[in-house]
């Protein structure tokens, strides 16, 4: 894994996944795994996510409720994250990991 400028990486990923260099967002299914306080809360579930380029960052919206996680907040999961507050690591050519800058035992992995 290598740590990269999360905003730049995610902005380029949006353009790659949407197959449109002018796109400012992408909605699609990702295989998601999530750790909260170091404990696995989600293991390789297909979750719809939206990546959106903002002025100086990228938001990641994770639609947990649409995939059956009605109490996702009670599980310690975020519904929306931002590249300003999370470290982004490219793990493979088809996956990346985000880590909470305030609690490194909170991590989410996205694969496509």
N, C-alpha and C positions, 0 to 999 in steps of 0.2 A: 504494500500500500504506500501511496505517496500523498502527502498533504499538498494541496494546491490552493490557489485563490478560488474559493468556493463560488463567488459570484460569477467570475469569468467562466469557470468550468460549467456551471449550471446553465448560464446563458447560451453557451455554445452547444450544450446538450439539447436544449430546447430546439434550437435550429436544426440540429442533426436528426432528432427524433421526429420532428414535424415535417422534415424534408422541405423546409422553407426558410431561407436565410433571413427573411423579414419577419418571421414569427416572433411574437412576444410571449406566447404561452403554449403549453402542451398539456393535454389531458390524455391519460392512458392508463392501462393496467400495468402494475409493477408487482413483482414478487417481493414481499416485504417481511423482514424479520426485525423484531425490536427487543431491546434489553432496557429494563428500568431498574435502577439500583443494582445492576449486574445480573438481574434475574430475567430469563427469557419470558416475555409476555406474548409475543407473536412469533410463530415459526413458519416462514415461507408461505404465507397466505397471499392470494392474489387480491390486491387492493387498488382501487382507482385513485390516482393522484393527479394533481395539477401543479405544474411548475410555471411560475409567472415572473417575468422580468419587471422589476420596478425601476425607479430612477437610479438607485445606487446599490441595489441588492436583488435577490431572487427569493420569492416566497415558495414554499412547498406546502400545498394543502393536501392532507391525507383524509380521504373520505371513509373513515373507520365505520361510521354508522351504516353506510350503504352496504357494508360487507358483514353486518351482524354484530359489530362491536358497539352496542348501545351504550355501555358504561365505560367507554375508552378513557375518559378523564379519570374515573375512579381507578383505572389500571395504571395511571401515571403516564399515559400517552398524550402526545400533542396532536391537535387537529391541524395546526398550522405552525410552520417553522420558517425561519428566515436565515439567509446566508450570513447575516451580520452576527448572529448569536450562536451559530453552530460551525464547527470545523468540518469541512468536506474533504473526504479522502476517496480518490478513485481506487477501487479495489481490483477491478478487471476492466476489459474493454466494454463490458455490458453490466457494470454495477458500480455503485458508489455507497459510501457510508457517511452518515452525519453523526457528529458527537456533540452533545450539549457542552458549551464552553464553561458553564457553571457547575456541571456534574458529569465528569467523564465516564461514569458508569451508566449513563443514559445514551444509548446508541441505536440507530436505525439503519438498516441496510436495504437498499433498493436495487433490484435486478430487473432487466428487461430482455 
